[in-house]
Structures are given as structure tokens and as C-alpha cells.
Amino acid sequence: MSYLVFARKYRPQQFDDVVGQQHVTRTLSNAIANDRVGSGYLFCGPRGTGKTTTARILARAINCADGPTPTPCGKCPACKEIAGGNALDVLEIDAASNTGVDDVRTLRENVRYLPTHGRKRIYIIDEVHRLSGAAFDALLKTLEEPPSHVMFVFATTEPLKVPETILSRTQRFDFKRVSVVDMAANLKRIADSEKLEIDDAALTLLARKADGSVRDSLSLMDQVAAYATTTVGEKEVIEALGLVDRRFLMAFVEAVGDDDDRRALKLTNEIIEGGIDVHDFVAELLEHLRVLLVLSTDPEAGESLAYTGEEVQHYAAQASQFSAGDILRLMKVATDLKRDLRSGIEERLALQVAAVKMSRMEATVNLTEVLARLEQGEFLPATSTPAGKKKPAKPVVPAPTGNPVTFVAPPRPAKPAQAKPTVDISEETIREGWAQYLKTLASQSKRLHSLMELTQVVRLDAGRLVLSFPAAGAMYKQAAEK
């Protein structure tokens, strides 16, 4: 007997066996039990979540010798034929291969015939969104008023491409991505049946890699089982699937946080030379940054993440080194890298450019906070630069010459408190204070610092600091005021 892959060997045969879709299976079971079965259903959702499998179980429940029943026996000829895919009364049609109006016209002619053995003639049309517009139009009348012995079940991964006229004639069920917890529990059950020793870390890693698809998770475990034979750990999963180790991602992000572009480039070389798929690395990096963003925004959100307590602690420690704004900008660079890779650019070049860009990125500044502190007359400390980000070097700016263009800072709004008595401040103190302010500003806004450093202090006039730009500095004045 030829080998049967896990995805086919452990395909659900009852509604209760479908993983993570209780909202669908319960509704269908109740409809069958209460004799409220419709004539048209639309199953929507990502790949591998059980749409076609549920359609087959529904067909068995309708045509079972003991039925209609929510629990088909699986032993009668109808159940066996439907499970084997050779039932005359259950026709599975691939809309991607039968897209034309002629195919639908043939279907319309065939619906007139009574079922051979079962109660209903059931048409399961997969990827129904691939039908042409004319084919959909030809199907409308039959779908709205089908013969009593006919049922349609449509499956699609792109429900937005299905016309509203079809949606209004069917009952729609949305299949959701299966959670990591449910996926790992299902893999554990199958591993026990196969007498395959696999630890929880490996199961969780497989479940995360499947991205909500049960079929993908079974295919991945099939591959890992072939690699590791009987005992599977997290190391075997990483080696068999060519995944990126979480510790490698931690090291890469740490190098970025330390502005260590040399170390970041060295790690990118390990990716290329180690045979790691760059697309997989970018996807894993985005997931890594997503976790950091969640923990940076809400440190108490660790329980909602599909990671162990120890892993969450490691992520939280790294997230504390970045602000949410920094992480968002790193994700933007990673997203741009993902797009560049799809465009066909050389992988090593794109990866190295992104690594240098990330490691030399300046820290994010909350402008509202800076302005609020300046409004209070407070100088920001020079140590306020977030950890892991270097202060930008002070640019060399030529001294202003010629007739000055005067820039006058707007007066502060009047406050109800009594004004402080005027204090005489020497010109030297004013210039020293302005130099200190520019030094602080350099760590907060490089652009504004470069503009304001073009100015010269003229005087302190009734609590207002009067500055001047060079004669040709009108556009700099406008940019600074903005």
C-alpha cells in the first residue's frame, strides 16, 4: 500500500473533527437535526481551514443511509463513496479549470437529473470566484430556484470577487484562521497516533509556521517526521524546514538597536551563506518586530501571544530598548525590503541595504512632548536619547553674513499667574544658553537643529529672544517657523 500523507490520512470525517471552526459546524449540525438545510451555501476563508472538507461532511450527512444526520456513519456505501471522491451524486468541480459559461450551461442541464442513490445531488464548486461574469449570470436562475433534489456548496478564498447576486442567494459561512493553541493540540493528537515523539516547543513552532492553515501544519509535520524519524525537537524543526532561529532574530535586532551596522551586515552574510531563504527571514523578522511592538505598547499583553513565558520575557527585555515609533519605522523598512525582493532585485544587495538603513536609523522623537517641555521653559536633558541610538554629529554650518533676516519667536500666551519681575541677563549668558539649547536640540530634531544653527542671537527684548538668519535665509526662516 502506498504511503498516505498526514493531510489526507487525518482528514476530518465528522463535524466534531473539524479544527477551530465550531461556529460553522454547530450551525450546520443544528440545521440538519432540525430539517433546516438550505439549497445554497458559500464557504469563505483562508486556505487549509476546512472549507472543502466541511462541504464533503455536509454531503455525507445529507446522503448517509442513516440520515439526514449530523453524525454520518461512515460505513454505508454513500459515505464511503463520498469519502473516496467517486460518488455519482456528489460532484466536485474546480472553478479554476471550468470558468466558462459553457461549463455552467452543462451544469444547468445536469441538475434536472435525479440523484442515483442519495437524497440530493450535491455540487461542490471550489474556488468559485474564478468563474467568469457570464458564468455567474448563467448560474443565477438555477441557484435561486434549484430543483428540490439539488444543493450547491461554493468554496472560495476571495469572497470579495463573488458577485452580490450570488451572495444574496446563499448562506455564507466565514472560516477563520486556526489559533496556534488549537493547531498545536491537533498536531499533538496526530503525533500520538503516529507514535512520534515531539516536544511542545516544536509543536508550537510548527503551528506558528502554518499561519492558521491546518493542511499546511500537517504537511510541515510530515516533512519534519521524515527528517527526524521518531524524535522531534525545536532544533529538528528549524533544520528540516530551513527556518530562522529566534535567537538569530534577537541578535539581529540587538545589532540594529546598538547602531552596529558591521555586526548587522555580518549577520546578513550568515543568512545568505547559510542557505536561509531571504523571504522567510523577512517574514520572521516582521513577526519578531510585531511581538516587540505589542509588548512595547502593552507590557501586559504577553498572555495573548503564542509564546512561552520565558520567550515573552526575552521579547519584553528587547522591546524595552525601543519606542513604539522606532519599531514602526523598522517594520516599514522590513516591509519595503519584502516588496523589493518581489520586484526581482538581487537578494544580497537588498538585504544589506536594509540592514544598514535599520542600524543607522535615528530615534523617533515625540514632537508634541518636546514642544510642551519647551513651552514650560524647560531644557531637555542631553541624555534623553533612547537607549541604543547615538546622538547625531553636529553639522558644520557657515557663519551668517550680510544683512540679517530677522526671526522673532512668538510671545508665549498670557498666563493667569502674576508675571515674574524682569531680570537683567548678560549677553554672554544668553549666548551660552542658546548654545546649550542647540546642543540639546541636536539630539531631538536634526532638521530643526540644522535650521536654527544658521541663526545669530541679536538681543533679548521684553522676554523674547530675537534671532537673525543670513541675508539669503528667507526660506530657512519659513521652514523654521513651520
C-alpha positions as CSV (number, residue, x, y, z in Angstrom):
1,M,0.0,0.0,0.0
2,S,1.4,3.4,-0.9
3,Y,2.1,6.0,1.8
4,L,-0.7,8.3,2.6
5,V,0.3,11.8,3.7
6,F,-1.0,13.2,7.0
7,A,-3.2,15.8,5.3
8,R,-5.2,13.0,3.7
9,K,-4.9,10.3,6.3
10,Y,-6.2,12.5,9.1
11,R,-8.8,14.5,7.1
12,P,-11.9,15.0,9.3
13,Q,-14.8,12.7,8.8
14,Q,-17.2,14.2,11.2
15,F,-18.2,17.8,12.1
16,D,-16.6,17.5,15.5
17,D,-13.3,16.6,13.9
18,V,-13.0,19.9,12.1
19,V,-10.4,22.1,13.9
20,G,-11.2,25.6,15.1
21,Q,-14.5,26.1,13.1
22,Q,-17.1,25.3,15.8
23,H,-19.2,28.3,14.7
24,V,-19.7,26.7,11.3
25,T,-20.0,23.0,12.3
26,R,-22.5,23.8,15.1
27,T,-24.8,25.7,12.8
28,L,-24.7,23.1,10.1
29,S,-25.3,20.3,12.6
30,N,-28.3,22.1,14.1
31,A,-29.7,22.8,10.6
32,I,-29.6,19.1,9.7
33,A,-31.0,18.0,13.0
34,N,-33.9,20.5,12.7
35,D,-34.5,19.9,9.0
36,R,-33.5,23.4,8.0
37,V,-30.9,22.6,5.4
38,G,-30.6,25.3,2.7
39,S,-30.2,24.9,-1.1
40,G,-27.0,27.0,-1.4
41,Y,-24.0,27.6,0.9
42,L,-20.9,29.7,0.5
43,F,-17.8,28.7,2.5
44,C,-15.2,31.6,2.7
45,G,-11.8,31.7,4.4
46,P,-8.1,31.2,4.0
47,R,-6.6,28.1,2.5
48,G,-6.4,24.9,4.6
49,T,-9.1,25.9,7.1
50,G,-11.6,23.1,6.2
51,K,-13.9,24.6,3.6
52,T,-13.9,21.6,1.1
53,T,-13.7,19.1,4.0
54,T,-16.8,20.6,5.7
55,A,-18.6,20.5,2.3
56,R,-17.9,16.8,2.0
57,I,-19.0,16.1,5.6
58,L,-22.2,18.0,4.8
59,A,-22.8,15.9,1.7
60,R,-22.3,12.7,3.7
61,A,-24.6,13.9,6.4
62,I,-27.3,14.5,3.8
63,N,-26.9,11.3,1.8
64,C,-26.0,8.9,4.6
65,A,-28.2,5.8,4.9
66,D,-29.0,6.8,8.5
67,G,-29.6,10.4,7.6
68,P,-30.0,13.2,7.2
69,T,-27.9,13.1,10.4
70,P,-25.3,15.4,11.9
71,T,-23.2,12.3,12.5
72,P,-22.8,10.3,9.3
73,C,-22.0,6.6,9.9
74,G,-19.0,6.4,7.5
75,K,-19.8,2.8,6.8
76,C,-22.7,2.9,4.3
77,P,-22.0,2.9,0.5
78,A,-22.9,6.6,0.2
79,C,-20.5,7.7,3.0
80,K,-17.7,5.5,1.6
81,E,-18.2,6.8,-2.0
82,I,-18.2,10.5,-0.9
83,A,-15.1,10.0,1.3
84,G,-13.3,8.3,-1.7
85,G,-14.3,11.1,-4.1
86,N,-16.2,8.8,-6.5
87,A,-19.8,9.4,-5.6
88,L,-22.1,9.9,-8.5
89,D,-24.4,12.2,-6.5
90,V,-21.7,14.5,-5.2
91,L,-19.8,16.3,-7.9
92,E,-16.7,18.4,-7.0
93,I,-15.9,21.0,-9.7
94,D,-12.8,23.1,-9.8
95,A,-13.9,26.5,-11.0
96,A,-10.3,27.4,-11.9
97,S,-10.5,24.8,-14.7
98,N,-14.1,25.3,-15.6
99,T,-14.5,29.0,-15.8
100,G,-16.6,29.4,-18.9
101,V,-20.3,29.9,-19.5
102,D,-20.5,26.7,-21.4
103,D,-19.4,24.7,-18.4
104,V,-22.2,26.3,-16.3
105,R,-24.7,25.6,-19.0
106,T,-23.7,21.9,-18.9
107,L,-24.2,22.0,-15.2
108,R,-27.7,23.5,-15.6
109,E,-28.6,20.7,-17.9
110,N,-27.4,18.1,-15.5
111,V,-29.3,19.4,-12.4
112,R,-32.5,18.1,-13.9
113,Y,-31.5,14.5,-13.3
114,L,-32.5,12.9,-10.0
115,P,-29.8,11.5,-7.7
116,T,-28.6,8.0,-8.4
117,H,-28.6,6.6,-4.8
118,G,-28.7,9.5,-2.3
119,R,-31.4,12.0,-1.3
120,K,-29.8,15.0,-3.0
121,R,-27.5,15.8,-5.9
122,I,-24.8,18.0,-4.4
123,Y,-22.5,20.3,-6.4
124,I,-19.3,21.4,-4.6
125,I,-17.6,24.2,-6.6
126,D,-14.2,25.1,-5.3
127,E,-12.6,28.5,-5.9
128,V,-15.9,29.7,-7.2
129,H,-14.6,33.3,-7.6
130,R,-12.7,32.1,-10.7
131,L,-15.9,31.8,-12.7
132,S,-16.4,34.4,-15.4
133,G,-19.0,37.0,-15.2
134,A,-21.1,35.3,-17.9
135,A,-20.8,32.0,-16.0
136,F,-22.1,33.7,-12.8
137,D,-25.0,35.2,-14.7
138,A,-25.9,31.8,-16.2
139,L,-25.9,30.3,-12.7
140,L,-28.2,32.8,-11.1
141,K,-31.6,31.4,-12.0
142,T,-30.7,27.8,-11.2
143,L,-29.2,28.9,-7.9
144,E,-32.3,31.0,-6.9
145,E,-34.8,28.3,-7.7
146,P,-33.0,24.9,-7.8
147,P,-34.8,21.6,-8.0
148,S,-35.7,20.1,-4.6
149,H,-33.1,17.4,-5.1
150,V,-30.2,19.7,-5.7
151,M,-27.8,21.5,-3.3
152,F,-24.9,23.9,-4.1
153,V,-21.9,24.4,-1.9
154,F,-19.4,27.0,-3.0
155,A,-15.9,27.5,-1.6
156,T,-13.6,30.5,-2.1
157,T,-10.6,32.2,-0.6
158,E,-11.6,35.5,-2.1
159,P,-15.3,36.3,-1.3
160,L,-14.9,39.9,-2.4
161,K,-14.7,38.6,-6.0
162,V,-18.0,36.8,-5.7
163,P,-20.9,38.9,-7.1
164,E,-23.5,40.2,-4.7
165,T,-26.2,38.4,-6.7
166,I,-24.6,35.1,-5.8
167,L,-24.0,36.1,-2.1
168,S,-27.7,37.0,-1.7
169,R,-28.8,33.6,-2.9
170,T,-26.6,31.6,-0.5
171,Q,-25.9,31.2,3.2
172,R,-22.4,32.5,3.9
173,F,-20.0,30.9,6.4
174,D,-16.7,32.5,7.2
175,F,-13.9,30.1,8.2
176,K,-11.3,31.7,10.4
177,R,-7.6,31.0,10.7
178,V,-7.0,28.3,13.3
179,S,-5.3,29.6,16.5
180,V,-1.8,28.3,17.5
181,V,-3.2,26.6,20.6
182,D,-5.8,24.6,18.7
183,M,-3.4,23.8,15.9
184,A,-0.7,22.5,18.3
185,A,-3.3,20.4,20.1
186,N,-4.4,18.8,16.8
187,L,-0.8,18.1,15.9
188,K,-0.1,16.6,19.3
189,R,-3.1,14.2,18.8
190,I,-1.8,13.1,15.3
191,A,1.7,12.7,16.6
192,D,0.5,10.4,19.4
193,S,-1.4,8.4,16.8
194,E,1.8,8.1,14.7
195,K,3.9,7.3,17.8
196,L,6.0,10.3,17.0
197,E,7.8,11.9,20.0
198,I,7.6,15.7,19.6
199,D,8.0,18.3,22.3
200,D,5.8,21.3,22.9
201,A,8.3,23.8,21.6
202,A,8.4,22.0,18.3
203,L,4.6,21.7,18.1
204,T,4.2,25.5,18.8
205,L,6.8,26.3,16.1
206,L,5.0,24.2,13.5
207,A,1.7,25.7,14.5
208,R,3.0,29.3,14.1
209,K,4.7,28.4,10.8
210,A,1.4,27.1,9.4
211,D,-0.2,30.5,9.8
212,G,-3.7,29.3,10.6
213,S,-3.8,26.5,7.9
214,V,-4.4,23.0,9.3
215,R,-3.4,21.5,5.9
216,D,-0.1,23.4,6.0
217,S,0.6,22.3,9.5
218,L,0.1,18.6,8.6
219,S,2.3,18.9,5.5
220,L,5.0,20.6,7.6
221,M,4.9,17.9,10.3
222,D,5.0,15.2,7.5
223,Q,8.2,16.8,6.3
224,V,9.7,17.1,9.8
225,A,8.8,13.5,10.6
226,A,10.6,12.3,7.5
227,Y,13.7,14.3,8.6
228,A,13.8,13.3,12.3
229,T,12.2,9.8,12.1
230,T,11.0,9.3,15.7
231,T,12.1,12.1,18.0
232,V,11.4,15.8,17.0
233,G,12.5,18.9,18.9
234,E,12.7,22.6,18.1
235,K,16.1,22.2,16.6
236,E,14.9,19.4,14.2
237,V,12.0,21.6,13.0
238,I,14.3,24.5,12.3
239,E,16.8,22.4,10.4
240,A,14.2,20.4,8.4
241,L,12.2,23.5,7.3
242,G,15.1,25.9,7.0
243,L,13.6,28.3,9.5
244,V,15.2,31.3,11.1
245,D,16.2,30.6,14.7
246,R,14.6,33.0,17.2
247,R,18.0,33.7,18.8
248,F,19.3,34.8,15.4
249,L,16.5,37.3,15.1
250,M,17.2,38.5,18.6
251,A,20.8,39.1,17.7
252,F,20.0,40.9,14.5
253,V,17.5,43.3,16.2
254,E,20.1,43.8,19.0
255,A,22.7,44.9,16.5
256,V,20.2,47.3,14.9
257,G,19.4,48.7,18.4
258,D,23.1,49.2,19.1
259,D,23.6,51.0,15.8
260,D,26.2,48.3,15.0
261,D,26.0,48.2,11.2
262,R,29.1,46.0,10.9
263,R,27.5,43.3,13.1
264,A,24.2,43.6,11.2
265,L,26.0,43.1,7.9
266,K,27.8,40.1,9.3
267,L,24.5,38.5,10.3
268,T,23.1,39.1,6.8
269,N,26.1,37.3,5.3
270,E,25.2,34.3,7.6
271,I,21.7,34.3,6.1
272,I,22.9,34.2,2.5
273,E,25.8,31.8,3.1
274,G,23.7,29.6,5.4
275,G,21.1,29.0,2.7
276,I,18.3,30.6,4.6
277,D,15.5,31.8,2.3
278,V,15.6,35.6,2.5
279,H,11.8,35.9,2.1
280,D,11.4,33.6,5.1
281,F,13.8,35.7,7.1
282,V,11.9,38.9,6.3
283,A,8.6,37.3,7.2
284,E,10.1,36.1,10.5
285,L,11.7,39.5,11.2
286,L,8.3,41.2,10.7
287,E,6.7,38.7,13.1
288,H,9.5,39.4,15.6
289,L,9.0,43.1,15.3
290,R,5.2,42.7,15.6
291,V,5.7,41.0,19.0
292,L,8.1,43.7,20.1
293,L,5.5,46.3,19.1
294,V,2.7,44.6,21.1
295,L,4.9,44.4,24.2
296,S,6.2,47.9,23.8
297,T,2.6,49.2,23.6
298,D,1.2,46.9,26.3
299,P,3.7,45.1,28.5
300,E,0.8,43.0,30.0
301,A,-0.1,41.6,26.6
302,G,2.2,38.6,26.9
303,E,-0.6,36.2,27.6
304,S,-2.3,36.9,24.3
305,L,0.9,35.9,22.4
306,A,1.5,32.3,21.3
307,Y,4.8,32.1,23.2
308,T,6.1,30.5,26.4
309,G,6.6,32.6,29.5
310,E,10.4,32.5,29.0
311,E,10.2,33.6,25.4
312,V,7.9,36.5,26.4
313,Q,10.4,37.7,28.9
314,H,13.2,37.8,26.3
315,Y,10.9,39.7,23.9
316,A,9.9,42.1,26.7
317,A,13.5,42.8,27.6
318,Q,14.3,43.7,23.9
319,A,11.1,45.7,23.5
320,S,12.1,48.0,26.4
321,Q,15.1,49.2,24.3
322,F,12.9,50.7,21.6
323,S,10.0,53.1,21.5
324,A,6.8,52.1,19.6
325,G,7.8,54.7,16.9
326,D,11.2,53.1,16.4
327,I,9.6,49.7,15.9
328,L,7.1,51.0,13.4
329,R,9.9,52.6,11.4
330,L,11.9,49.3,11.4
331,M,8.8,47.5,10.3
332,K,8.4,50.0,7.4
333,V,12.0,49.2,6.3
334,A,11.3,45.5,6.5
335,T,8.1,45.9,4.5
336,D,9.9,47.8,1.8
337,L,12.5,45.1,1.7
338,K,9.8,42.5,1.2
339,R,8.4,44.5,-1.7
340,D,11.9,45.0,-3.2
341,L,12.5,41.2,-3.1
342,R,9.3,40.6,-5.0
343,S,10.5,43.0,-7.7
344,G,13.4,40.8,-8.6
345,I,16.3,42.9,-7.0
346,E,19.4,41.0,-6.0
347,E,18.7,39.5,-2.6
348,R,22.1,40.1,-1.0
349,L,22.1,43.8,-2.1
350,A,18.5,44.4,-0.9
351,L,19.2,42.7,2.5
352,Q,22.4,44.5,3.2
353,V,21.0,47.9,2.3
354,A,18.0,47.3,4.6
355,A,20.3,46.2,7.4
356,V,22.5,49.3,7.2
357,K,19.4,51.5,6.9
358,M,17.9,50.0,10.1
359,S,21.1,50.2,12.1
360,R,21.7,53.8,11.2
361,M,18.2,55.0,11.8
362,E,17.7,57.8,14.2
363,A,15.5,57.5,17.2
364,T,11.9,58.7,17.0
365,V,11.0,61.9,18.8
366,N,7.6,62.8,20.1
367,L,7.3,66.4,18.8
368,T,4.3,67.2,21.0
369,E,6.2,66.3,24.1
370,V,9.2,68.4,23.0
371,L,7.1,71.4,22.3
372,A,5.3,71.0,25.6
373,R,8.5,71.0,27.6
374,L,9.9,73.9,25.7
375,E,6.7,75.8,26.4
376,Q,7.3,75.4,30.1
377,G,10.8,76.9,29.6
378,E,12.5,73.6,30.3
379,F,15.7,72.5,28.7
380,L,15.6,68.8,27.7
381,P,18.5,66.8,29.1
382,A,21.1,65.7,26.7
383,T,20.7,62.1,28.0
384,S,17.1,61.8,26.7
385,T,18.2,59.9,23.6
386,P,16.6,56.4,23.7
387,A,18.9,53.5,24.5
388,G,20.7,52.1,21.6
389,K,20.6,55.3,19.4
390,K,23.6,57.5,19.0
391,K,23.4,61.3,19.0
392,P,23.8,62.8,15.6
393,A,27.0,64.6,14.9
394,K,26.9,68.4,15.0
395,P,26.9,69.7,11.4
396,V,29.3,72.4,10.2
397,V,27.4,75.5,9.3
398,P,28.9,78.7,7.9
399,A,28.5,81.8,10.0
400,P,25.7,84.1,8.8
401,T,26.9,87.1,6.7
402,G,25.3,90.2,5.1
403,N,22.1,91.9,6.1
404,P,20.1,89.7,8.5
405,V,16.6,88.5,8.0
406,T,15.1,88.8,11.5
407,F,13.3,85.9,13.1
408,V,11.3,86.7,16.2
409,A,10.0,83.9,18.4
410,P,6.2,84.3,19.0
411,P,5.3,85.5,22.5
412,R,4.0,83.0,25.0
413,P,0.3,83.1,25.7
414,A,-0.6,85.1,28.8
415,K,-0.9,83.1,32.0
416,P,-3.2,84.0,34.9
417,A,-0.3,83.8,37.3
418,Q,1.4,87.1,38.2
419,A,4.4,87.8,35.8
420,K,7.8,87.4,37.3
421,P,9.9,90.6,37.7
422,T,12.3,91.4,34.9
423,V,15.8,90.1,35.5
424,D,18.8,91.5,33.7
425,I,20.6,88.8,31.8
426,S,24.0,89.4,30.3
427,E,24.7,88.9,26.6
428,E,27.3,86.2,27.4
429,T,24.7,84.3,29.4
430,I,22.2,84.5,26.6
431,R,24.7,83.2,24.0
432,E,25.7,80.4,26.3
433,G,22.1,79.4,26.9
434,W,21.4,79.4,23.2
435,A,24.4,77.2,22.5
436,Q,23.2,74.8,25.2
437,Y,19.7,74.7,23.6
438,L,21.2,74.0,20.2
439,K,23.2,71.1,21.7
440,T,20.0,69.7,23.2
441,L,18.0,70.2,20.1
442,A,20.5,68.2,18.0
443,S,19.6,65.1,19.9
444,Q,15.9,65.7,19.3
445,S,15.4,67.0,15.8
446,K,18.4,67.1,13.4
447,R,16.4,69.0,10.8
448,L,15.3,71.8,13.1
449,H,18.8,71.9,14.7
450,S,20.4,72.5,11.3
451,L,18.0,75.3,10.6
452,M,18.3,77.1,13.9
453,E,22.1,76.8,13.9
454,L,22.1,79.2,10.9
455,T,20.9,82.0,13.2
456,Q,22.7,84.5,15.4
457,V,21.4,85.9,18.7
458,V,20.6,89.6,18.3
459,R,19.1,90.5,21.7
460,L,16.6,89.7,24.5
461,D,13.7,92.0,24.1
462,A,11.0,92.0,26.8
463,G,11.3,88.3,27.4
464,R,11.5,87.5,23.7
465,L,14.7,86.1,22.1
466,V,15.4,87.9,18.8
467,L,17.4,85.9,16.3
468,S,18.6,86.6,12.8
469,F,19.1,84.4,9.7
470,P,21.6,85.2,6.9
471,A,20.6,87.7,4.2
472,A,19.7,84.9,1.8
473,G,18.0,82.8,4.6
474,A,14.3,83.7,4.0
475,M,13.4,80.1,3.0
476,Y,15.2,78.8,6.1
477,K,13.2,81.3,8.3
478,Q,10.0,80.0,6.7
479,A,11.0,76.4,7.3
480,A,11.9,77.0,10.9
481,E,8.6,78.9,11.6
482,K,6.7,76.0,10.0
